[in-house]
């Protein structure tokens, strides 16, 4: 039996002629209500959705594309990280290197900055385990993907899904001013993100935002004078027989020394 769906331009799909067997997943929802097996399938699907929603407030972030992040357990800089959707492929990858891999559910519906995925790099220092003593760096920064996000996950490009600076820096436009993001190098300071959040989410007509401050572009922001530290830095580099580099791995983690010099 063939059943036409909608207009003549749409594809005709077969439906089951066996009594009690539900229609194919491509059939309209109303067709599931015509038989007991179809109604049972809908009931179980609704129960599964209710259960996942009750378990966590972030269930909606998971999405329906069955996407997973698979990465080596001991690596860095985005190397060998893959976004996979097929279970057999995930198992095949995980068998490599003695099964030393991490597999975690991919957030398919992330918050986006002008259509781009991002993460927040937060540095911490653990000085003791008992009692647990942790220091958090007060100036985390954002790393932004260099390709706009596609929620359908039809494109699994690393430039879309990974935000590592080591990956973004290989794009041709890395050193150019990005018009939408308003930055160079696909990086935001925390302060820029806070400003974006306020502009995007706050609906009040009047605003009082003393906590919105400029990003820390210079040493002066941290109360450090370049004159007080430059000789010490130069001396330490000479001791180690290493030439002062003067560059940083990311634009957001760098300090514009030149602007602080006399």
C-alpha positions, 0 to 999 in steps of 0.5 A, spaced: 500 500 500 502 506 498 500 513 502 501 520 499 503 525 504 501 532 503 501 535 496 503 531 489 510 534 490 512 530 496 514 523 496 510 517 497 512 512 502 509 505 504 505 504 510 504 497 513 498 493 511 499 488 517 494 489 523 497 492 529 504 494 526 505 501 527 506 506 521 513 508 519 517 513 523 516 518 516 509 517 517 504 523 520 503 523 527 496 522 526 497 515 523 500 512 529 493 513 533 490 509 528 492 502 531 494 500 538 501 499 536 502 506 534 499 509 540 503 504 545 509 507 541 507 514 542 506 513 549 513 510 551 516 516 547 512 521 551 514 517 558 522 517 555 521 525 554 518 526 561 523 522 564 529 525 561 526 532 563 525 530 570 532 528 571 536 534 569 534 541 567 539 541 561 535 535 558 533 540 552 541 541 550 542 534 548 538 535 542 536 529 537 542 528 532 545 523 537 552 526 537 558 524 541 564 527 542 570 522 542 577 524 544 584 521 547 584 521 554 591 524 554 592 529 549 591 537 548 590 542 543 584 539 540 588 533 537 584 527 534 577 530 537 572 527 533 564 529 533 561 522 531 553 520 531 554 512 529 555 507 535 559 502 531 564 508 529 565 510 536 566 503 538 571 502 532 575 509 534 575 507 542 578 500 540 585 504 538 590 506 543 588 500 548 581 504 549 584 510 552 579 514 550 573 519 553 566 519 550 561 524 552 554 527 550 555 532 545 551 539 547 547 539 540 543 546 542 549 550 545 548 558 547 551 561 541 555 568 540 552 571 533 551 564 531 558 561 533 559 556 538 564 558 544 567 555 551 570 559 557 577 557 559 577 558 566 584 557 570 584 553 577 590 552 581 589 546 586 594 547 592 591 541 597 587 535 597 585 535 604 582 540 605 581 541 598 584 548 596 582 551 590 584 558 587 580 560 581 583 565 576 578 571 576 579 573 568 577 567 564 576 568 557 572 565 551 574 561 545 570 562 539 569 557 533 571 559 527 565 557 523 558 558 524 554 553 528 549 548 524 544 545 529 542 540 524 550 537 525 550 535 517 557 538 517 562 535 522 567 540 521 572 541 526 572 549 525 565 549 527 565 544 533 572 545 536 574 552 539 581 550 541 585 556 539 590 551 535 585 550 530 582 557 529 589 560 528 589 555 522 584 559 518 585 564 513 581 570 517 584 568 524 588 575 524 583 579 521 578 583 525 571 579 525 565 584 523 560 580 527 564 578 533 568 584 534 575 581 535 581 578 532 583 571 533 576 569 535 577 570 543 573 574 548 575 577 554 570 575 560 568 583 560 565 583 553 561 576 554 558 580 560 556 586 556 553 581 550 549 577 555 546 584 558 545 587 551 542 580 549 538 578 555 536 584 559 529 587 557 529 593 562 528 600 560 533 603 565 539 600 567 544 600 572 551 596 571 557 598 575 559 591 574 560 592 566 567 594 566 572 594 560 577 588 558 584 588 562 588 590 555 594 592 559 598 591 565 595 597 569 589 593 569 592 589 574 595 594 578 602 592 575 607 597 572 611 594 566 617 598 569 617 594 575 617 587 572 621 588 565 628 587 568 626 581 572 623 578 566 629 579 562 634 577 567 630 570 568 630 569 561 637 570 560 639 565 566 635 560 562 638 561 556 632 563 553 630 569 548 624 573 551 618 571 546 614 577 547 608 573 544 602 569 547 598 563 545 592 567 545 590 574 544 585 574 550 591 571 555 596 576 552 597 582 556 599 588 551 605 590 554 607 595 549 601 600 551 604 600 558 611 602 556 613 609 557 
